Amino acid sequence: MSTRKKIGIFGGTFDPIHMGHLRMALELKQRLKLDEMRLLPAHQPPHRDAPKVSSTQRAEMLRIALKDCPDLRLDERELQRNKPSYTYDTLQELRKEFVDDVSLALCMGADAFANLPKWYRWSELIELAHIVVIARPGWDIPVAGEARDFLDQHLNTSESLDSEPSGSVVFQSLSLLPISATGIRELIQTGESAQFLMPDAVWSYICTHSLYR
């Protein structure tokens, strides 16, 4: 059995970070026996509308959320680039840092995977990392098209993370919490409480700074 180090990469706007994100990241780290699980907030997400609050505030909420969780860590590299946060650039940077000694696992939902052909240099991502697809309610595996062809070519088991630095698409089913950042923002905008959908300290930060009002 290889002792290759395994690092999970979980990106997003985290607008705001909530229990669904945190539980998913922690469960993936445990299921895949990852040495690290990094949460990377996007500065300028290329595939969606601009976040509702600043990059600095989103990173601060993540920092607060992860304060008591040594299993998850914040990686702010995308916030340090004043350009769209392309996953290809991030993986290329990480690959240069770790060469081929480390297995990188890019984690995403089934919805993101279905839209992968719209991403920048999407077909090259697999050369830099494995792709771990999380089964999400309401989203099925593509049955045709470029994403399906890509899946057929690269589908493998999670054991491939131990033997190779990149190259496989792996599926994982998790006990997902039905919480969304969109739903949280809508609650706050209508004057309702989003308490208990995120760590208490994050909710306190949102209230103190009047975010999403």
VEXLUM-184541 format. One record per residue (C-alpha): x, y, z; residue number from 1. Coordinates in pm, 1 decimal. Layout:
// VEXLUM-184541
[[X Y Z] NUM]
...
//
This chain:
// VEXLUM-184541
[[0.0 0.0 0.0] 1]
[[133.1 341.5 -96.6] 2]
[[197.2 597.2 177.6] 3]
[[140.8 881.6 -67.4] 4]
[[11.7 1194.6 106.4] 5]
[[-345.5 1285.6 4.6] 6]
[[-477.8 1642.7 5.5] 7]
[[-841.1 1734.2 -57.2] 8]
[[-931.6 2063.1 -227.8] 9]
[[-1281.9 2200.2 -168.1] 10]
[[-1344.8 2535.7 -333.7] 11]
[[-1644.8 2764.7 -340.4] 12]
[[-1771.3 3112.2 -267.1] 13]
[[-1872.8 3012.1 90.3] 14]
[[-2120.8 3301.3 87.3] 15]
[[-2163.3 3227.5 377.0] 16]
[[-1990.9 2912.3 505.6] 17]
[[-2249.6 2683.0 669.6] 18]
[[-2286.1 2344.3 841.7] 19]
[[-2352.4 2168.4 508.5] 20]
[[-2011.5 2277.1 372.6] 21]
[[-1831.5 2189.8 695.0] 22]
[[-1991.2 1849.3 742.5] 23]
[[-1930.7 1755.9 376.9] 24]
[[-1562.7 1853.0 396.4] 25]
[[-1507.2 1667.8 723.3] 26]
[[-1688.7 1354.0 606.7] 27]
[[-1489.0 1348.3 280.6] 28]
[[-1163.1 1378.8 473.5] 29]
[[-1259.3 1082.6 689.6] 30]
[[-1405.1 862.0 411.6] 31]
[[-1109.5 911.6 175.8] 32]
[[-855.2 905.5 461.1] 33]
[[-708.6 1237.4 345.3] 34]
[[-410.0 1384.4 526.1] 35]
[[-545.7 1735.6 470.7] 36]
[[-872.3 1891.3 358.6] 37]
[[-834.6 2250.6 238.5] 38]
[[-1124.0 2492.1 188.9] 39]
[[-1044.3 2752.2 -77.8] 40]
[[-1272.8 3056.8 -98.6] 41]
[[-1292.7 3196.7 -453.1] 42]
[[-1206.5 3564.8 -502.1] 43]
[[-1382.3 3619.5 -835.9] 44]
[[-1583.3 3304.5 -924.1] 45]
[[-1586.7 3275.7 -1306.2] 46]
[[-1901.9 3058.7 -1330.0] 47]
[[-2149.4 3247.0 -1111.4] 48]
[[-2257.5 3590.3 -988.7] 49]
[[-2021.9 3789.2 -766.7] 50]
[[-2055.0 3697.8 -396.2] 51]
[[-2278.3 3917.4 -179.0] 52]
[[-1999.2 4013.5 63.2] 53]
[[-1628.1 4083.3 21.4] 54]
[[-1358.2 3818.4 -12.7] 55]
[[-1207.5 3940.3 314.7] 56]
[[-1535.5 3888.5 501.8] 57]
[[-1596.6 3544.6 349.2] 58]
[[-1243.2 3437.1 442.4] 59]
[[-1291.7 3570.7 795.5] 60]
[[-1614.1 3371.3 836.5] 61]
[[-1426.8 3058.8 721.4] 62]
[[-1144.4 3130.2 964.9] 63]
[[-1397.0 3163.5 1248.2] 64]
[[-1578.3 2843.6 1141.4] 65]
[[-1257.9 2637.7 1128.8] 66]
[[-1109.0 2770.7 1453.3] 67]
[[-1208.1 2461.8 1654.0] 68]
[[-1171.4 2206.3 1373.2] 69]
[[-808.8 2093.1 1324.5] 70]
[[-920.8 1848.5 1051.0] 71]
[[-1007.2 2131.2 809.8] 72]
[[-786.8 2419.2 701.3] 73]
[[-828.3 2745.9 514.7] 74]
[[-622.3 2805.2 198.2] 75]
[[-641.7 3168.5 83.6] 76]
[[-433.1 3146.2 -234.3] 77]
[[-722.9 3234.9 -467.3] 78]
[[-789.0 3554.7 -271.0] 79]
[[-435.5 3670.2 -342.3] 80]
[[-491.6 3679.0 -720.2] 81]
[[-661.3 3984.8 -863.9] 82]
[[-827.1 3789.6 -1145.1] 83]
[[-1095.2 3520.5 -1188.3] 84]
[[-1039.8 3218.9 -961.8] 85]
[[-977.4 2945.3 -1217.0] 86]
[[-944.5 2599.1 -1061.9] 87]
[[-687.1 2508.8 -1327.5] 88]
[[-452.5 2784.5 -1202.3] 89]
[[-497.7 2673.5 -841.3] 90]
[[-426.3 2306.8 -916.4] 91]
[[-126.2 2397.9 -1128.9] 92]
[[11.8 2603.3 -840.2] 93]
[[-45.8 2319.9 -591.7] 94]
[[107.0 2064.8 -828.1] 95]
[[423.9 2275.2 -859.8] 96]
[[434.5 2293.9 -481.0] 97]
[[397.3 1918.6 -424.1] 98]
[[529.2 1774.9 -753.9] 99]
[[403.8 1413.8 -788.2] 100]
[[465.6 1307.0 -429.1] 101]
[[114.0 1407.3 -328.7] 102]
[[-228.5 1291.0 -445.2] 103]
[[-458.4 1591.7 -499.0] 104]
[[-836.1 1537.3 -477.9] 105]
[[-1053.7 1812.4 -624.8] 106]
[[-1394.4 1774.6 -454.4] 107]
[[-1716.2 1898.6 -616.4] 108]
[[-2088.7 1833.3 -624.7] 109]
[[-2259.2 1638.9 -903.1] 110]
[[-2408.3 1968.0 -1026.3] 111]
[[-2061.4 2117.3 -1072.3] 112]
[[-1938.9 1801.9 -1245.9] 113]
[[-2229.3 1813.5 -1493.5] 114]
[[-2119.5 2166.9 -1586.2] 115]
[[-1746.7 2087.1 -1593.2] 116]
[[-1714.7 2132.8 -1973.7] 117]
[[-1787.5 2505.0 -1918.6] 118]
[[-1482.4 2543.8 -1692.9] 119]
[[-1151.4 2693.2 -1802.6] 120]
[[-916.9 2420.3 -1937.8] 121]
[[-1154.6 2164.9 -1786.8] 122]
[[-1021.6 1854.0 -1961.5] 123]
[[-672.3 1923.7 -1824.7] 124]
[[-781.1 1929.1 -1459.1] 125]
[[-754.8 1548.8 -1444.5] 126]
[[-381.8 1571.4 -1528.5] 127]
[[-328.2 1776.0 -1212.1] 128]
[[-567.4 1608.5 -966.3] 129]
[[-825.0 1337.6 -909.3] 130]
[[-1186.1 1459.4 -919.0] 131]
[[-1410.5 1347.2 -633.9] 132]
[[-1780.4 1391.1 -718.7] 133]
[[-2026.6 1414.3 -430.2] 134]
[[-2371.0 1275.0 -505.0] 135]
[[-2623.8 1552.3 -441.7] 136]
[[-3004.0 1522.5 -418.2] 137]
[[-3174.0 1619.2 -742.5] 138]
[[-2863.0 1578.7 -957.3] 139]
[[-2799.6 1272.5 -1169.1] 140]
[[-2483.1 1161.2 -1345.4] 141]
[[-2474.7 1294.3 -1704.0] 142]
[[-2592.4 1020.6 -1943.7] 143]
[[-2449.4 1181.6 -2259.3] 144]
[[-2221.3 1461.5 -2373.3] 145]
[[-1867.1 1567.6 -2291.4] 146]
[[-1898.8 1523.4 -1913.3] 147]
[[-2024.1 1165.2 -1964.9] 148]
[[-1741.9 1081.2 -2206.9] 149]
[[-1493.2 1225.2 -1958.7] 150]
[[-1646.8 1016.6 -1679.4] 151]
[[-1634.6 694.7 -1884.4] 152]
[[-1268.9 757.4 -1957.9] 153]
[[-1156.6 831.0 -1601.9] 154]
[[-1399.7 660.0 -1358.3] 155]
[[-1216.1 468.5 -1085.3] 156]
[[-1234.3 367.1 -718.7] 157]
[[-1108.1 571.6 -424.4] 158]
[[-807.2 336.4 -397.0] 159]
[[-661.1 519.2 -698.6] 160]
[[-587.8 816.1 -467.7] 161]
[[-332.9 598.6 -287.6] 162]
[[-148.2 483.5 -597.9] 163]
[[-153.5 783.6 -835.8] 164]
[[-115.9 1162.6 -791.0] 165]
[[-404.1 1238.9 -1033.0] 166]
[[-612.1 1094.6 -1316.0] 167]
[[-931.4 942.2 -1168.5] 168]
[[-1292.6 1046.6 -1123.1] 169]
[[-1425.4 900.2 -797.0] 170]
[[-1784.4 909.1 -667.6] 171]
[[-1875.8 947.4 -300.7] 172]
[[-2219.2 940.3 -135.7] 173]
[[-2238.5 1144.6 182.6] 174]
[[-2503.2 1221.7 444.9] 175]
[[-2560.8 1571.1 304.1] 176]
[[-2733.5 1834.0 516.3] 177]
[[-3009.4 2014.0 321.1] 178]
[[-2865.8 2362.2 378.9] 179]
[[-2780.5 2615.1 108.2] 180]
[[-2603.6 2951.2 118.1] 181]
[[-2877.5 3088.8 -109.9] 182]
[[-3143.7 2983.5 142.1] 183]
[[-2947.3 3141.2 426.7] 184]
[[-2915.5 3472.3 240.4] 185]
[[-3287.7 3470.8 162.0] 186]
[[-3375.8 3411.0 528.7] 187]
[[-3159.9 3703.7 640.7] 188]
[[-3295.1 3933.0 367.7] 189]
[[-3650.2 3869.1 487.1] 190]
[[-3553.3 3946.0 846.7] 191]
[[-3558.7 3585.2 971.4] 192]
[[-3290.1 3409.4 1172.0] 193]
[[-3036.3 3171.2 1015.8] 194]
[[-2906.6 3061.0 1356.0] 195]
[[-2801.0 2692.5 1384.8] 196]
[[-2744.8 2662.8 1006.7] 197]
[[-2381.7 2763.8 1065.6] 198]
[[-2141.7 2779.2 1361.4] 199]
[[-2265.2 3023.1 1627.6] 200]
[[-1953.9 3239.4 1591.1] 201]
[[-2021.6 3282.9 1215.9] 202]
[[-2383.6 3379.1 1282.0] 203]
[[-2262.6 3629.8 1542.4] 204]
[[-2017.5 3777.9 1286.3] 205]
[[-2297.5 3814.1 1027.1] 206]
[[-2521.8 3990.4 1282.9] 207]
[[-2243.3 4218.1 1410.4] 208]
[[-2149.9 4331.6 1058.8] 209]
[[-2510.0 4339.1 926.9] 210]
[[-2419.9 4113.6 633.7] 211]
[[-2676.4 4002.3 371.7] 212]
[[-2933.8 4258.6 487.7] 213]
//
